[in-house]
Amino acid sequence: MELLSAVAAWFGQAWQRSQPGPVPATDDAVLAGVGLAVLAAVAVPALWRRVRVGVTVVHELGHGLVGILCGRRFTGLVLRADMSGHAVTVGPARGPGRVISTWAGYPAPAVVGALLIRAAGTGWPGPVLGLATLVLVVSLVRVRSLYTAVVMLALIVATGAVWWWGSAELRGAVLLGVGVFLLAGAWRHLGALVTAPSPSSDAGVLARLTRVPAWLWVLSFAVVLAVATWSAVGPVLAAGAASGA
């Protein structure tokens, strides 16, 4: 009975922490700190080599989760020490499901980043962080290497700690920072694809699956990234223009 009561109490607290809350106040110093941290992470090569695995995780989970939505089975997630990775989905070797799940990788960090940025300034950081923690925990059963498990556990601990113990202000700041990082990282990943195209890249695989040139697939990635960027930045620019009018 005591165990059942403890479990019920934990789920009650988890439910409470996953509810929308008050909109956190925006501090200019916090915004500046977040911006500088993300700029350093993306622009400094030594830092980028160590942190871009976060973009890779979202990229690969994009393949896997969209594959599930397309009727495929997500069976494996592998991250490598060079910060690259791959997701394994099982299903027909060709067809719409394979094409869509292959295409989803590059847009995923930008779309998720834009959603996090939009959520950061609302009362939804708690629900978003709770959902992110759950997705990462469920994804653990798909890891296929020790390095992948270590990275995923580190992300679960960090995300879960902010969700469980973080104040509304901290949750909002973390969500904003991660969102900007994913959005900027998505552009950097795309830039690497453009400057060093490879037949084994997602665009190369899509070209073989569809006979549509790889550059058109790269262009489609860029369009989605541009839309995601505008959806995140546009309201901020509009608010700034309105306040300055």
C-alpha positions, 0 to 999 in steps of 0.5 A, a space after each residue: 500500500 505504501 508503494 502504491 501511495 508513493 507511486 500515486 503521489 509521484 504521478 500526481 506531482 508529475 501531472 502538476 508539473 506538466 500543467 501550463 503555468 504563468 507566463 515567465 517574465 522576460 529579463 533582457 540580461 537572460 536573453 543576452 546570456 542565452 544569445 551569447 551562449 548559443 552563438 558561442 556553441 554554434 560559431 566556435 568549432 571546438 564547442 560545436 564539435 562537442 554539442 552538435 550531438 544535440 542537433 543530431 539526436 533531434 535529427 535522428 528522432 525525426 527520422 524515427 518518429 515520422 517513420 512511425 507515423 508513416 507506418 514503419 517500425 523504428 528499431 534502432 538509434 545510433 550516435 557516434 563519437 564524431 557526433 553523427 548518427 543514424 536511425 533505423 526504420 523497418 518497412 518497405 524499401 521504397 514508397 512514400 513512407 520511406 521517402 517521408 521518413 528519410 526527408 524528415 531528418 534535416 527539418 526536424 531540429 528547425 521545426 522543434 527549435 521553432 516550437 520551443 522558442 514559441 513555447 518559451 514565452 508562454 505558460 507551456 515550458 512545463 508541459 513541453 519539458 515533461 513531454 520531451 523527457 518522456 520522448 527521450 525515456 521511451 527512445 532509450 529502448 531503441 539505442 544500439 550502442 553504449 555511447 548512444 545510451 550515455 548521451 541519451 541518459 545525460 539528456 534525460 537527466 538534464 531535461 528531467 531536472 529542469 522540468 522537475 525542479 526548475 522555476 518558471 523563469 529557468 524553464 523558459 530560459 532553457 527552452 529558449 536557449 535549446 530552441 535557438 540552438 536547434 534552429 541555428 544548428 539546423 542551418 549549420 547542418 544544412 550548410 555542411 550538407 551543401 558544402 560537402 554533398 555526399 551520395 550517402 546523405 539524406 538528399 542523396 538517398 532521396 535522389 536514388 529513391 525518387 530520381 528527383 535531383 538531390 539539390 531539389 531535396 536540399 532546397 526543400 530542407 532550406 524552405 522548411 528551415 526558412 519557414 521555421 525561422 520566420 515563425 520563431 523570429 517573425 513575432 519578435 520582430 513584429 513586436 519590436 516594430 510595434 513597440 518602436 512605432 
